[in-house]
Each structure stands twice: as structure tokens, then as C-alpha cells.
Amino acid sequence: MNFNETDGFTKDFKRLLKRYRSLSGDLLEFKKLVSDFPLGSGKNFTTLHAQEKFKVLKARFFCQSLKRTSLRVIYAYFEQEQRIEFIELYFKGDKENEDRQRIREYLKDNES
């Protein structure tokens, strides 16, 4: 599985890494999980958008630095290419929902 990050995700990650020191290791663990189950398993994964070329999913992202709350990660899974592209990472306590405008822009940029 190949992994890429959008510029927005990279900024989110760097900002959150200052607050949560375990984030780098947590991202590696998440990558292992989605390598085996790219569409997720259980109630911690939700499909936000599906089209023939790729699917956009939201997942609960467990962080060792956080006790009872967790982060959320938005990513696109390209099945044919075996590629995952991370779009957004946010702390549930900072904002309630994903940045839908960012997802719309991502979808527009990746139209067939």
C-alpha cells in the first residue's frame, strides 16, 4: 500500500504533533491497520463519498496521548492503485465535524 498526504493534512499533522507527542507512532499503527483493512472494520469507519475510482472515508484515529477522546482522520482509498491519500486530521474536541469544503475541493481535484 502506498501512502500520500495532502498539504492540508501535513499542516494538520504538524500542528497536532506539538500537542500529542505519540502522533508519529500512532500514524504508523494506523497505516498498518488500513493496509490490511483499507475500508475499515467496525463502527470506527464511515464512508463519506464513493465513486468508481476511489472512496473517501472518515475513521476514528486512536492516539496514545489521549485518554478518552480521539482524533479523526479523513482519507481517500484508491483500490486499483492500492493507494491511500490522507486529506485531514483533527481533534474531536477542537471541531465537531470534518472540513467539508476541503473534501469538496479534493473531490473536484480528483475528478476523472
Backbone as a chain_set.jsonl record, in Angstrom:
{"seq": "MNFNETDGFTKDFKRLLKRYRSLSGDLLEFKKLVSDFPLGSGKNFTTLHAQEKFKVLKARFFCQSLKRTSLRVIYAYFEQEQRIEFIELYFKGDKENEDRQRIREYLKDNES", "coords": {"N": [[0.856, -1.185, 0.0], [0.571, 2.179, -0.869], [1.195, 5.389, 0.523], [0.119, 8.739, 0.68], [0.076, 12.286, 1.371], [-2.03, 15.118, 1.61], [-1.375, 18.648, 1.314], [-2.824, 20.04, 3.234], [-3.353, 18.044, 5.149], [-0.741, 17.518, 6.03], [-0.113, 19.948, 7.297], [-2.065, 19.907, 9.335], [-1.185, 17.654, 10.74], [1.408, 18.401, 11.655], [0.734, 20.542, 13.32], [-0.843, 19.274, 15.284], [0.998, 17.455, 16.25], [2.637, 18.876, 17.937], [1.103, 19.042, 20.209], [0.462, 16.392, 20.826], [2.588, 14.026, 21.445], [2.852, 11.335, 20.775], [1.923, 11.002, 18.257], [3.269, 10.472, 15.777], [4.051, 7.74, 15.945], [1.522, 6.683, 16.326], [0.343, 7.22, 13.865], [1.795, 5.512, 12.216], [0.888, 3.031, 13.184], [-1.8, 3.251, 12.463], [-1.536, 3.26, 9.703], [-0.678, 0.63, 9.283], [-2.996, -0.722, 10.027], [-4.928, 0.2, 8.097], [-3.699, -0.743, 5.848], [-4.2, -3.436, 5.918], [-7.009, -3.441, 6.177], [-8.403, -1.498, 4.218], [-10.894, -0.252, 3.831], [-11.754, -0.139, 6.321], [-12.965, -1.484, 9.459], [-15.721, -2.342, 11.385], [-17.472, -0.013, 13.57], [-15.924, 2.262, 13.635], [-15.251, 3.405, 11.264], [-16.372, 5.322, 8.514], [-17.917, 5.721, 5.398], [-17.664, 8.529, 3.468], [-17.856, 9.44, 0.868], [-18.322, 7.906, -2.241], [-17.084, 6.73, -5.264], [-16.439, 5.39, -8.522], [-13.652, 5.364, -8.974], [-12.376, 5.959, -6.502], [-12.778, 5.985, -2.858], [-13.85, 8.067, -0.182], [-13.121, 8.185, 3.163], [-13.934, 8.411, 6.672], [-12.32, 8.038, 9.74], [-11.969, 6.88, 13.091], [-9.228, 7.835, 14.906], [-6.926, 6.562, 16.909], [-5.064, 7.846, 19.556], [-2.26, 7.603, 21.553], [-1.588, 9.548, 23.375], [-3.937, 10.654, 24.161], [-6.634, 10.117, 26.37], [-9.56, 9.514, 26.744], [-10.773, 10.583, 24.522], [-10.575, 10.946, 20.952], [-8.817, 11.339, 17.825], [-9.775, 12.316, 14.485], [-9.508, 11.064, 11.215], [-9.453, 11.79, 7.796], [-9.508, 10.182, 4.742], [-8.612, 9.129, 1.392], [-9.22, 6.257, -0.521], [-7.783, 4.507, -3.061], [-8.546, 1.903, -4.835], [-7.702, 0.437, -7.181], [-5.108, 1.378, -7.562], [-3.959, 0.741, -5.212], [-3.575, 2.664, -3.13], [-3.473, 5.126, -0.581], [-4.577, 8.266, 0.343], [-4.085, 10.776, 2.576], [-6.262, 13.216, 3.824], [-7.309, 14.942, 5.836], [-6.776, 15.682, 9.307], [-7.97, 15.845, 12.527], [-8.695, 17.016, 15.876], [-11.266, 15.887, 17.844], [-12.236, 17.38, 19.957], [-11.598, 19.982, 19.269], [-12.972, 20.659, 16.928], [-16.198, 19.837, 15.695], [-16.963, 18.451, 13.311], [-15.731, 17.15, 10.142], [-13.854, 19.044, 7.669], [-15.772, 20.003, 5.321], [-15.61, 21.567, 3.049], [-12.935, 21.319, 2.317], [-12.921, 18.638, 1.595], [-14.69, 18.676, -0.58], [-13.157, 20.223, -2.364], [-11.011, 18.485, -2.702], [-12.305, 16.338, -3.965], [-13.101, 17.626, -6.328], [-10.601, 18.173, -7.445], [-9.778, 15.597, -8.038], [-11.437, 14.497, -9.931], [-12.502, 12.34, -12.524]], "CA": [[0.0, 0.0, 0.0], [1.291, 3.449, -0.925], [0.549, 6.441, 1.296], [0.428, 10.134, 0.351], [-0.602, 13.266, 2.209], [-2.285, 16.423, 1.018], [-0.718, 19.722, 2.066], [-3.667, 20.321, 4.402], [-3.115, 17.007, 6.152], [0.601, 17.724, 6.589], [-0.226, 21.068, 8.246], [-2.824, 19.414, 10.488], [-0.343, 16.718, 11.477], [2.472, 19.158, 12.342], [0.105, 21.327, 14.398], [-1.261, 18.358, 16.349], [2.177, 16.778, 16.793], [3.123, 19.706, 19.043], [0.275, 18.753, 21.385], [0.378, 14.954, 21.095], [3.906, 13.518, 21.068], [2.788, 9.954, 20.277], [1.207, 11.028, 16.974], [4.029, 9.822, 14.696], [3.887, 6.298, 16.114], [0.106, 6.362, 16.143], [0.077, 7.223, 12.427], [2.356, 4.261, 11.684], [-0.055, 1.961, 13.548], [-2.996, 3.417, 11.635], [-1.177, 2.825, 8.349], [-0.692, -0.837, 9.296], [-4.4, -1.136, 10.075], [-5.615, 0.419, 6.823], [-3.077, -1.594, 4.822], [-4.937, -4.703, 5.973], [-8.447, -3.175, 6.024], [-8.473, -0.122, 3.706], [-12.23, 0.308, 4.012], [-12.029, -0.178, 7.746], [-13.779, -2.559, 10.018], [-16.463, -1.917, 12.563], [-18.18, 1.265, 13.592], [-14.976, 3.363, 13.687], [-15.014, 3.864, 9.901], [-17.575, 5.743, 7.807], [-17.683, 6.169, 4.033], [-18.249, 9.849, 3.234], [-18.103, 9.615, -0.553], [-17.871, 6.746, -3.014], [-17.222, 6.747, -6.713], [-15.786, 4.225, -9.107], [-12.191, 5.462, -8.885], [-11.911, 5.965, -5.106], [-13.73, 6.242, -1.784], [-13.362, 8.938, 0.883], [-13.576, 7.634, 4.44], [-13.587, 9.052, 7.942], [-12.03, 6.994, 10.711], [-11.506, 7.251, 14.424], [-7.778, 7.681, 14.936], [-6.574, 6.47, 18.319], [-3.806, 8.487, 19.897], [-1.85, 7.175, 22.889], [-1.511, 10.717, 24.249], [-5.299, 10.998, 24.574], [-7.221, 9.045, 27.173], [-10.945, 9.131, 26.448], [-11.218, 11.113, 23.24], [-9.684, 10.523, 19.872], [-8.726, 12.18, 16.646], [-10.44, 11.797, 13.303], [-8.715, 11.181, 10.006], [-10.194, 11.661, 6.54], [-8.582, 9.715, 3.717], [-9.159, 8.566, 0.153], [-8.66, 4.941, -0.856], [-7.809, 4.195, -4.487], [-8.392, 0.447, -4.831], [-6.922, -0.037, -8.329], [-3.707, 1.775, -7.395], [-3.535, 0.362, -3.865], [-3.018, 3.905, -2.6], [-4.28, 5.885, 0.371], [-4.144, 9.651, 0.444], [-4.646, 11.409, 3.763], [-6.822, 14.521, 3.476], [-7.483, 15.802, 7.003], [-6.628, 15.11, 10.645], [-8.414, 16.843, 13.504], [-9.063, 16.599, 17.217], [-12.716, 15.987, 18.006], [-12.516, 18.442, 20.926], [-11.391, 21.289, 18.642], [-14.079, 20.906, 15.997], [-17.141, 18.727, 15.732], [-17.034, 17.686, 12.063], [-14.691, 17.319, 9.141], [-13.907, 20.227, 6.821], [-16.451, 19.544, 4.101], [-15.104, 22.343, 1.916], [-11.672, 20.694, 1.919], [-13.256, 17.381, 0.921], [-15.238, 19.051, -1.896], [-12.029, 20.629, -3.207], [-10.27, 17.272, -3.023], [-13.097, 15.606, -4.957], [-13.022, 18.36, -7.576], [-9.235, 17.989, -7.973], [-9.562, 14.208, -8.422], [-12.482, 14.017, -10.838], [-11.986, 11.582, -13.694]], "C": [[0.895, 1.239, 0.0], [0.493, 4.506, -0.18], [1.051, 7.801, 0.839], [-0.339, 11.029, 1.304], [-0.868, 14.519, 1.392], [-1.545, 17.459, 1.866], [-1.497, 20.057, 3.334], [-3.457, 19.312, 5.51], [-1.765, 17.21, 6.818], [0.599, 18.864, 7.606], [-0.969, 20.644, 9.51], [-1.937, 18.557, 11.38], [0.731, 17.46, 12.28], [1.915, 19.952, 13.519], [-0.264, 20.425, 15.576], [-0.083, 17.635, 16.995], [2.774, 17.56, 17.955], [2.371, 19.402, 20.332], [0.331, 17.284, 21.794], [1.638, 14.27, 20.57], [3.879, 12.104, 20.481], [2.234, 9.873, 18.857], [1.952, 10.326, 15.838], [3.881, 8.307, 14.758], [2.455, 5.857, 15.891], [-0.254, 6.322, 14.656], [0.635, 5.958, 11.774], [1.433, 3.079, 11.973], [-1.318, 2.034, 12.694], [-2.73, 2.952, 10.202], [-1.16, 1.302, 8.251], [-2.13, -1.352, 9.249], [-5.073, -0.973, 8.712], [-4.933, -0.309, 5.661], [-3.802, -2.929, 4.754], [-6.424, -4.535, 5.683], [-8.649, -1.746, 5.515], [-9.848, 0.54, 3.837], [-12.668, 0.263, 5.469], [-12.817, -1.393, 8.168], [-14.465, -2.029, 11.261], [-17.027, -0.517, 12.434], [-17.244, 2.471, 13.608], [-14.644, 3.935, 12.314], [-16.339, 4.202, 9.231], [-17.187, 6.187, 6.402], [-18.414, 7.483, 3.828], [-18.623, 10.059, 1.778], [-17.565, 8.394, -1.287], [-18.099, 7.009, -4.494], [-16.372, 5.607, -7.25], [-14.278, 4.213, -8.864], [-11.669, 5.353, -7.444], [-13.063, 6.219, -4.138], [-13.062, 7.169, -0.774], [-13.979, 8.44, 2.18], [-13.149, 8.505, 5.609], [-13.39, 7.936, 8.95], [-11.655, 7.606, 12.058], [-10.034, 6.881, 14.486], [-7.355, 7.695, 16.399], [-5.174, 6.992, 18.557], [-3.459, 8.108, 21.334], [-1.8, 8.334, 23.878], [-2.876, 11.144, 24.777], [-5.91, 9.821, 25.322], [-8.603, 8.631, 26.662], [-11.463, 9.648, 25.109], [-10.239, 10.674, 22.167], [-9.689, 11.557, 18.761], [-9.55, 11.555, 15.538], [-9.517, 12.017, 12.108], [-9.63, 10.953, 8.8], [-9.177, 11.237, 5.492], [-9.328, 9.165, 2.514], [-8.437, 7.263, -0.127], [-8.885, 4.676, -2.334], [-7.506, 2.709, -4.626], [-7.499, -0.051, -5.967], [-5.434, 0.239, -8.155], [-3.115, 1.305, -6.074], [-2.83, 1.542, -3.188], [-4.008, 4.548, -1.646], [-3.694, 7.28, 0.437], [-4.855, 10.301, 1.621], [-5.036, 12.845, 3.441], [-6.865, 15.453, 4.683], [-7.287, 14.997, 8.278], [-7.049, 16.187, 11.627], [-8.776, 16.192, 14.827], [-10.539, 16.892, 17.421], [-13.097, 17.098, 18.99], [-12.364, 19.84, 20.35], [-12.505, 21.645, 17.671], [-14.91, 19.642, 15.869], [-17.088, 17.837, 14.496], [-15.863, 17.996, 11.146], [-14.906, 18.606, 8.344], [-14.487, 19.819, 5.472], [-15.988, 20.301, 2.867], [-13.788, 21.743, 1.409], [-11.929, 19.397, 1.162], [-13.824, 17.667, -0.472], [-14.122, 19.45, -2.856], [-11.204, 19.416, -3.621], [-11.002, 16.47, -4.104], [-13.019, 16.283, -6.325], [-11.656, 18.162, -8.243], [-8.995, 16.575, -8.502], [-10.667, 13.631, -9.295], [-11.845, 13.324, -12.029], [-12.023, 12.404, -14.946]], "O": [[1.851, 1.33, 0.77], [-0.737, 4.522, -0.239], [2.248, 7.998, 0.634], [-1.284, 10.593, 1.962], [-0.038, 14.933, 0.582], [-1.141, 17.177, 2.994], [-0.907, 20.326, 4.381], [-3.389, 19.679, 6.684], [-1.65, 17.089, 8.038], [1.234, 18.763, 8.655], [-0.558, 20.977, 10.621], [-1.93, 18.703, 12.602], [0.933, 17.17, 13.459], [2.536, 20.029, 14.579], [-0.024, 20.778, 16.731], [-0.158, 17.245, 18.161], [3.355, 16.969, 18.864], [2.936, 19.495, 21.422], [0.255, 16.968, 22.981], [1.736, 13.971, 19.38], [4.8, 11.723, 19.759], [2.093, 8.777, 18.314], [1.327, 9.651, 15.019], [3.617, 7.664, 13.742], [2.203, 4.787, 15.336], [-1.059, 5.493, 14.233], [0.01, 5.398, 10.874], [1.221, 2.227, 11.111], [-1.842, 1.01, 12.255], [-3.585, 2.332, 9.569], [-1.585, 0.744, 7.239], [-2.44, -2.297, 8.523], [-5.716, -1.902, 8.223], [-5.535, -0.472, 4.6], [-3.996, -3.487, 3.675], [-7.032, -5.379, 5.024], [-9.026, -0.867, 6.29], [-9.941, 1.762, 3.943], [-13.808, 0.586, 5.801], [-13.264, -2.203, 7.356], [-13.851, -1.35, 12.084], [-17.056, 0.076, 11.356], [-17.721, 3.605, 13.594], [-13.836, 4.859, 12.212], [-17.314, 3.461, 9.36], [-16.233, 6.946, 6.233], [-19.632, 7.557, 3.991], [-19.584, 10.766, 1.474], [-16.475, 7.909, -0.984], [-19.17, 7.451, -4.909], [-15.666, 4.94, -6.493], [-13.699, 3.164, -8.579], [-10.637, 4.726, -7.202], [-14.161, 6.61, -4.534], [-11.859, 7.074, -0.535], [-15.196, 8.291, 2.288], [-12.155, 9.228, 5.549], [-14.187, 7.001, 9.016], [-11.1, 8.701, 12.135], [-9.646, 5.759, 14.16], [-7.421, 8.735, 17.055], [-4.226, 6.631, 17.859], [-4.281, 8.277, 22.234], [-1.952, 8.131, 25.083], [-2.96, 11.912, 25.735], [-5.719, 8.666, 24.941], [-8.778, 7.505, 26.196], [-12.495, 9.184, 24.624], [-9.194, 10.095, 22.463], [-10.464, 12.513, 18.769], [-9.972, 10.403, 15.638], [-8.833, 13.037, 12.015], [-10.464, 10.047, 8.793], [-8.116, 11.848, 5.362], [-10.498, 8.79, 2.595], [-7.217, 7.165, 0.005], [-10.021, 4.625, -2.805], [-6.349, 2.297, -4.546], [-6.622, -0.882, -5.734], [-4.597, -0.571, -8.554], [-1.916, 1.449, -5.839], [-1.685, 1.45, -2.746], [-5.219, 4.519, -1.868], [-2.483, 7.46, 0.569], [-6.084, 10.367, 1.655], [-4.253, 13.598, 2.863], [-6.5, 16.624, 4.574], [-7.584, 13.804, 8.334], [-6.552, 17.311, 11.573], [-9.112, 15.01, 14.901], [-10.999, 18.011, 17.197], [-14.169, 17.691, 18.865], [-12.938, 20.79, 20.882], [-12.932, 22.798, 17.6], [-14.392, 18.527, 15.927], [-17.159, 16.613, 14.607], [-15.118, 18.955, 11.343], [-15.996, 19.179, 8.345], [-13.767, 19.346, 4.592], [-15.971, 19.75, 1.766], [-13.563, 21.672, 0.201], [-11.232, 19.092, 0.194], [-13.48, 16.982, -1.435], [-14.136, 19.063, -4.024], [-10.749, 19.331, -4.762], [-10.38, 15.983, -5.048], [-12.889, 15.615, -7.351], [-11.571, 18.003, -9.461], [-8.105, 16.37, -9.328], [-10.817, 12.413, -9.387], [-10.762, 13.703, -12.475], [-11.63, 11.926, -16.01]]}, "num_chains": 1, "name": "protein.A"}
